[in-house]
Every structure is written in structure tokens, then in C-alpha cells.
Amino acid sequence: MLCYLLPMHAPKPHDMPVVVVGDQAAHQLAATFHARMPGGFDITPVPDEARARDAITQREAVAGYDPGSGELLYAKANGSALMMILQQIFTPVAAATGHHLVLTDLAPSAPGDVMGTGLLYCLLAMNIPPYVTVMMLLRAELRTRQKLAALVGVGAFASIVCYTAALSMGVIYNQLSLLLVGFLLTQAVGWTSFGLVPFVKQFLPGVAMGLFVLLSMPSSGGAIPKELVPPFFQALHGVLPLGQAVDSMRGILYFDGVGAARGILGLCCWFAFGIALVVGHLWWVRRKTGADPEAVTAAGTYEHEDDDGVVLDPVFEAPKPRRHRTLSGAVRDSAGTPVPGAVLTITDQSGLQLARLVASPVGEYEVHDLPEGFATVVVSAPGRRPAVDRVRIRPGRVEGQDFELPSERAGATRR
């Protein structure tokens, strides 16, 4: 409701930049528009029609009006909704001076982009997949560099596919530099989402969707031109990656590259921000590798480790509670063969039973949320000598405890 209905249900001008030929005519129109729509227009006088055309093609204004001829200059590439609003507003203005409004389009949209919104939907197909890829990688058993390589690969694939599809449908012209913009968009979204995971943890879906979808779409200027949405969303237009990509591609396609550099720089900044998050977190984790595991957990870091205890990657999933207490291990016989179906009984120091569980078919067990302190574990299985041990359960730790159950005939004891 806030991000879609509010800004899009009734588009109207907000600080819309318009140039008018002649100082007197500009001041009169500014006063008239201010009385009818306060804050709706930003009227600037220009000396002649040529300067008005330059203002539009240089993206300094979205429209220019010549009161002497009743001609309205505009760029349909900025969106059909903007053109219709301008036509509706300036038709009575021209009629008041005895003219019929004459429309002159200085930047027509591509033949396959009749409504001027096709570019947005092309970019959405590059804006959303990187975030989806990050969510799919959360539980992937891959190293960090493999996950980052996947993000780069998905970005390159999405850019090429979307460019080819849009070109075949006539939504864009054949400008290979659009591939760069599309790729930068995928990496800006993907790397930033990936880098935010250790910081926002289970809140990543809300944070990433809020930034890159809910706030980005209405502020992008792709569906509703940014001049027709409230000031809050106008302010986001030049900040969020989707709006920067829309501006860049429009500049390349229709305005000889004007304004494209600013958007590309913005995308590069998001990309660099994502890289900084990833690299900075990995550096911080590596510094903590030799620290007390409890301190690392308390700091909010959850790590996969290889057999040598080297940190490979954060665990991209909802973290366990800070004071989670887990006991796990395996039950085997004297030859190291798993003992399936072994029964484990866990009691506290007073003899109160805390848990009773059966080992898995491969002899493994795991029990969570045990109280802090010492516990006694009794393990038994038919035809085998029982094993008993006293273990310490500590907060934020996963205690590993294996048991050996020799056969009764062997007369062996637990190691």
C-alpha cells in the first residue's frame, strides 16, 4: 500500500522541470500553475525554441512550451504517462491564447516500447534474479568464491538473455553498452544482498526486498515517471540501483548518452559497497578464527568449517538462539561400526531425566536446548555393555560426544 498504491494511484506533477519561451510568459505560467498545483512545476524561462529543445535533449527539462505557436516539446522516451499529463495540462493553456496545442516528440521511444515502460520490465528481469540467487545460495554447500562466481555468472547470463529478448521485441535499440549497465545492475543487487547476510541474518528477505523491489520500482521512473511520484520517491530515484539503471539506459538509447555516466557511477558504487561488505566480513571472520568460539557466536557470526577448522563461509540461514545448547555425537561398537537404535538417556545432576532418544540408523544422535551445566548420559543397546559419561553443557556450543558399546561377550569397556 505504501510503496505501490500511494505513489501510483493518482500521478501528478511534483517539481516537474519545464522551460517556457519568453520571460513574461514563463512568469505568468509559473504563477498560474502555482495557484492550481502548488509545488507541481518548476518553470524556467528560455530565450527561444532552440534553447527549449536543447533543455529537453540535455535532460535539463522534461518539456518545453512556446506560447507564441502553442507548441509543446517533450520526449516520449521519458514515459507515455508524462506525455498524457503534459498534454492535459497545456491544452487549455494553448487554447487561452487562441492556439491549438501542437505536440513535438524530440525523443520517441523504441518501436516495441509503445507505452515507454518496456525498459522497466526488461530491467526487472535483471534486478530480481540476483536477489533470488542469493536466497538460493543460502544453503548451498559451496565455498565463498564459488557463491560469488555464481552471482557473476547469473548476472552475465541474465544481462545477455534480457538484452537479446528486448532487442528481438523492439523494446531497445542495438546498443552493446546496455549490456554493461544491465550487468552492473545485477552485481549491485547481488553483491550487496550477499554482503548484507551476516549483518541482517534472518531479516535479509525483508531488507533486500524492501530496498531492491518495494522502494525501487515506484522510484525507478520506469512505470510512472519520477516527476509524477511524491518527493520521497523522487529522492530515492537517484540513489537506488534500479532508478540509476533506468536513467543510464534511457540516456544511452535516446539522449546520446546524456546522464548515463551518473547512473553508471551509482551502480558501480553499489557494486563496490557490496564487495566491501563481503571482503570486510570475511576479514573480520578470519581474525576471529583463533578466538573463543563462544565469543564468535555471541558476536553474531556463524561459520562453516572444514576438517582443519578453517573458516570457509558464514551460515546463511536463520541463526540459532544465542544460548542454544546442543549435544551430538555417534554410537559405535569396538570395531567402529555404527550401532543403530541405541537408546540414550540424559539426566541432570539431581537425576531428573532431560531427554531420551534413539540413535539414527547410522548411529548418530543430536539433542538441543539442554540446560546449562553438567549432565549424565547413559547409552544402551541390546546385547551390548552400556556406557555412561558425564558431560558439560555450555551456552552457544555444540558439544560432541561419541560412545563405544562393545558386545557383552567381549567384556570391553568404553574408551
C-alpha positions in Angstrom: 0.0 0.0 0.0 2.8 2.4 0.9 5.2 1.6 -1.9 2.7 1.0 -4.8 -0.8 2.4 -4.3 0.4 5.6 -2.6 2.8 6.8 -5.3 1.0 5.4 -8.3 -2.8 5.6 -7.8 -3.0 9.3 -8.9 0.1 10.5 -10.7 0.5 14.3 -10.6 3.4 16.7 -11.1 5.9 17.3 -8.3 8.6 19.9 -9.1 8.4 19.0 -12.8 11.1 20.9 -14.7 9.5 22.7 -17.7 11.1 25.5 -19.8 8.9 28.2 -21.4 10.0 30.6 -24.2 10.0 34.2 -23.0 10.4 35.6 -19.6 7.0 37.2 -19.2 5.2 34.1 -20.4 7.2 31.9 -18.1 6.4 34.1 -15.0 2.7 34.1 -15.9 2.6 30.3 -16.3 4.5 29.8 -13.1 2.0 31.9 -11.2 -0.9 30.1 -12.8 0.5 26.7 -12.1 1.4 27.6 -8.6 -2.2 28.7 -7.9 -3.6 25.5 -9.4 -1.0 22.9 -8.4 1.4 24.3 -5.7 4.8 22.7 -6.0 3.8 20.9 -9.2 6.1 22.7 -11.7 9.5 24.3 -11.8 9.2 26.8 -14.6 12.4 28.2 -16.2 12.4 30.8 -19.0 14.5 30.3 -22.1 15.1 32.8 -25.0 13.9 30.8 -27.9 12.6 27.4 -29.1 16.1 26.2 -30.0 17.2 26.6 -26.3 14.0 24.8 -25.3 14.9 21.8 -27.5 18.4 21.7 -26.0 17.0 21.7 -22.5 15.0 18.6 -23.3 17.7 16.7 -25.2 20.2 17.6 -22.5 17.7 16.3 -19.9 17.5 19.6 -18.0 13.7 19.7 -18.5 11.0 17.2 -19.4 9.0 19.6 -21.6 9.3 23.0 -23.3 6.4 25.3 -24.3 6.4 28.1 -26.9 3.4 30.4 -26.2 3.8 32.1 -29.5 2.9 29.0 -31.5 1.3 26.8 -28.9 3.9 24.1 -29.5 4.7 21.7 -26.7 8.1 19.9 -26.9 8.6 16.7 -25.0 10.3 13.3 -25.0 8.1 10.2 -25.1 11.1 8.2 -24.1 10.5 9.6 -20.6 7.2 7.7 -20.4 3.8 7.9 -22.0 2.2 8.9 -18.7 4.2 12.0 -18.6 3.2 12.9 -22.2 -0.5 12.5 -21.4 -0.3 14.6 -18.2 1.6 17.4 -20.2 -1.0 17.3 -23.0 -3.9 17.5 -20.5 -2.3 20.5 -18.7 -1.1 22.5 -21.7 -4.2 22.1 -23.9 -6.2 24.7 -22.1 -3.1 26.9 -21.8 -2.7 27.0 -25.6 -6.5 27.5 -26.1 -6.4 30.6 -23.8 -4.0 32.2 -26.3 -6.0 31.1 -29.3 -3.8 28.2 -30.4 -4.3 24.5 -30.8 -1.7 22.6 -28.9 1.0 21.2 -31.2 2.9 18.2 -29.9 6.5 17.6 -30.9 8.3 14.5 -29.7 12.0 15.0 -29.6 12.9 11.5 -28.3 10.4 8.8 -29.5 10.6 5.5 -27.6 11.7 2.3 -29.4 9.0 0.8 -31.8 8.4 -2.1 -29.4 8.1 0.1 -26.3 4.8 1.8 -27.1 4.0 2.8 -23.5 7.6 3.6 -22.5 7.5 1.0 -19.8 9.2 -1.9 -21.6 12.6 -0.8 -20.4 11.5 -1.2 -16.8 10.3 -4.8 -17.3 13.5 -5.6 -19.1 15.5 -4.3 -16.1 13.3 -6.1 -13.6 14.4 -9.3 -15.2 17.9 -8.3 -14.2 17.0 -6.7 -10.9 15.2 -9.6 -9.2 17.2 -12.8 -10.2 20.4 -11.7 -8.3 18.4 -11.5 -5.1 16.7 -14.8 -5.8 20.1 -16.3 -6.5 21.4 -15.1 -3.1 18.4 -16.7 -1.3 19.1 -20.0 -3.2 22.8 -19.9 -2.2 21.9 -19.6 1.5 22.0 -23.3 2.0 24.3 -24.3 -0.9 27.3 -26.3 0.1 29.7 -24.1 -1.7 32.7 -22.0 -0.7 32.5 -18.2 -0.7 34.4 -17.8 -4.0 32.1 -20.4 -5.7 29.0 -18.4 -4.5 30.4 -15.2 -5.7 31.3 -16.8 -9.0 27.7 -17.9 -9.2 26.5 -14.4 -8.7 28.7 -13.2 -11.5 27.6 -16.0 -13.8 23.9 -15.3 -13.2 24.4 -11.6 -13.8 26.2 -12.2 -17.1 23.6 -14.8 -18.2 20.6 -12.5 -17.2 22.1 -9.5 -19.0 22.7 -11.4 -22.2 19.3 -13.1 -22.2 17.4 -9.9 -21.4 19.3 -7.8 -23.9 18.7 -10.4 -26.7 15.0 -10.7 -25.8 14.4 -7.0 -25.6 16.2 -6.4 -28.8 14.2 -9.0 -30.6 10.9 -7.4 -29.4 12.0 -3.9 -30.4 12.0 -2.7 -26.8 15.5 -1.3 -27.2 17.9 -0.4 -30.0 21.2 -2.3 -30.6 23.5 -0.6 -28.1 26.0 -3.0 -26.7 26.8 -0.6 -23.8 23.4 -1.6 -22.4 24.9 -4.9 -21.6 27.3 -3.2 -19.2 24.5 -1.3 -17.5 22.5 -4.5 -17.1 25.4 -6.5 -15.7 26.3 -3.7 -13.2 22.7 -3.7 -12.0 22.8 -7.5 -11.4 26.1 -7.2 -9.5 25.0 -4.2 -7.5 21.9 -6.0 -6.2 23.6 -9.4 -5.9 26.8 -8.5 -4.1 25.0 -6.1 -1.8 22.4 -8.7 -0.9 25.1 -11.3 -0.4 27.2 -8.9 1.7 24.3 -8.0 4.0 23.5 -11.6 5.0 25.9 -11.8 8.0 24.7 -8.4 9.3 20.9 -8.7 8.9 20.8 -12.5 9.1 17.2 -13.8 9.0 15.9 -10.4 8.1 17.6 -10.4 4.7 14.4 -11.1 2.7 12.7 -8.0 4.2 15.7 -5.8 3.9 16.7 -6.8 0.3 13.1 -6.9 -1.0 12.4 -3.5 0.6 15.5 -1.9 -1.0 15.6 -3.5 -4.4 11.9 -4.2 -5.1 9.4 -2.4 -2.9 11.2 1.0 -2.9 13.0 0.6 -6.2 10.1 0.1 -8.5 8.0 3.2 -7.8 11.1 5.4 -7.6 12.7 4.0 -10.7 10.7 6.2 -13.2 10.1 3.2 -15.4 6.4 2.6 -14.7 5.5 6.1 -13.6 7.9 8.9 -14.5 9.7 10.2 -11.4 8.3 13.7 -11.9 4.8 12.2 -11.2 5.5 10.5 -7.9 5.8 12.1 -4.4 9.1 13.8 -3.4 10.1 10.9 -1.1 10.2 8.5 -4.1 11.8 11.2 -6.3 14.6 11.4 -3.8 15.2 7.6 -4.0 15.3 7.7 -7.8 19.0 8.7 -8.0 20.0 6.6 -5.1 18.6 3.1 -5.7 20.2 0.8 -8.4 17.0 0.3 -10.5 16.4 4.0 -10.9 20.1 4.5 -11.8 19.9 1.8 -14.4 16.7 3.3 -16.0 18.4 6.7 -16.2 21.5 5.2 -17.7 19.8 3.1 -20.3 17.4 6.0 -21.3 20.4 8.3 -21.7 22.2 5.8 -23.9 19.1 4.9 -26.0 17.5 8.3 -26.6 19.7 11.2 -25.4 23.1 10.4 -26.9 24.5 9.3 -23.6 23.4 12.3 -21.6 23.0 11.4 -17.9 24.2 7.8 -18.4 27.6 8.3 -16.7 25.9 9.4 -13.4 23.8 6.3 -13.3 26.6 4.0 -14.2 28.7 5.6 -11.4 25.9 5.0 -9.0 25.7 1.3 -10.0 29.5 1.0 -9.6 29.2 2.5 -6.1 26.6 -0.1 -5.1 28.8 -2.9 -6.6 31.8 -1.5 -4.6 29.6 -1.3 -1.5 28.7 -5.0 -1.8 32.3 -6.0 -2.4 33.3 -4.0 0.7 30.6 -5.8 2.8 31.8 -9.3 1.7 35.5 -8.6 1.9 35.2 -6.8 5.2 33.1 -9.5 6.8 35.5 -12.3 5.6 38.4 -10.3 7.0 36.7 -9.9 10.3 35.7 -13.6 10.5 39.3 -14.7 9.8 40.5 -12.5 12.6 38.1 -14.3 14.9 39.0 -17.8 13.7 41.5 -18.3 16.6 39.2 -16.7 19.2 36.9 -18.5 21.6 34.0 -20.0 19.6 31.6 -18.6 22.3 32.8 -15.1 21.6 32.4 -15.6 17.9 28.9 -16.9 18.3 28.0 -14.1 20.6 29.2 -11.6 18.1 26.7 -12.9 15.6 28.9 -14.9 13.3 28.0 -18.4 12.2 30.6 -20.3 10.2 31.1 -23.5 8.2 34.5 -25.1 9.0 36.4 -27.6 7.0 38.3 -30.6 8.7 41.1 -28.3 9.6 38.9 -25.8 11.3 39.5 -23.1 8.7 36.5 -20.8 8.2 35.0 -21.1 4.8 31.8 -19.2 4.8 29.0 -17.8 7.1 26.0 -20.0 7.6 23.3 -18.2 5.5 20.3 -19.2 7.5 18.3 -18.0 10.5 20.7 -18.2 13.4 20.2 -20.4 16.4 19.4 -18.6 19.7 22.4 -17.2 21.3 22.1 -19.6 24.3 21.4 -22.7 22.2 22.9 -25.8 23.9 23.4 -28.9 21.8 24.8 -32.3 22.4 25.6 -34.6 19.5 27.7 -37.5 18.5 27.7 -41.1 17.4 27.4 -44.6 18.9 29.7 -47.3 17.6 31.0 -50.7 18.6 34.6 -51.7 19.3 35.3 -52.0 15.5 33.9 -48.6 14.8 30.7 -49.9 13.2 27.6 -47.7 13.9 25.2 -49.1 16.5 21.7 -48.2 15.2 18.8 -48.0 17.6 21.0 -47.3 20.7 19.0 -45.6 23.4 20.4 -42.5 25.1 19.1 -41.2 28.4 20.2 -37.8 29.6 19.7 -36.7 33.2 20.8 -33.7 35.2 22.8 -33.7 38.4 19.7 -34.4 40.5 18.8 -37.4 38.4 15.9 -35.7 36.6 15.5 -37.0 33.0 16.1 -34.3 30.5 15.9 -36.3 27.3 15.5 -39.8 25.9 16.2 -40.5 22.3 17.2 -43.3 19.9 20.3 -43.1 17.7 19.7 -43.0 13.9 20.3 -45.9 11.5 23.9 -44.7 11.2 24.3 -44.5 14.9 24.2 -40.7 15.2 22.2 -38.6 17.7 21.6 -34.9 18.4 19.6 -33.2 21.1 19.0 -29.4 21.6 18.1 -26.9 24.3 19.6 -28.8 27.2 20.0 -26.8 30.4 23.4 -25.3 31.2 25.7 -27.4 33.5 26.7 -31.0 33.8 24.6 -33.9 32.5 24.9 -37.6 32.7 24.4 -39.6 29.5 23.6 -43.4 29.7 23.8 -45.3 26.4 22.5 -48.8 26.0 21.7 -51.3 23.2 20.6 -55.0 23.3 23.5 -57.4 23.6 26.0 -54.7 24.4 27.6 -53.3 27.5 26.1 -49.8 28.4 28.2 -46.7 28.5 27.9 -43.8 30.9 29.6 -40.4 30.8 29.3 -37.0 32.5 29.5 -34.1 30.1 29.4 -30.3 30.5 26.7 -28.4 28.5 27.7 -24.8 27.7 25.7 -22.0 26.1 26.3 -21.3 22.4 28.3 -24.5 22.0 27.7 -27.8 20.1 29.3 -30.5 22.3 30.4 -33.6 20.5 30.3 -36.8 22.5 30.9 -40.3 20.9 30.2 -43.6 22.7 31.5 -47.1 22.2 29.3 -50.0 23.1 31.3 -53.3 23.0 29.4 -56.6 22.9 28.8 -58.2 26.3 30.9 -61.2 25.3 33.9 -59.0 24.6 33.9 -57.6 28.1 35.4 -54.4 26.8 34.8 -51.0 28.4 34.0 -47.7 26.8 37.1 -45.8 25.7 
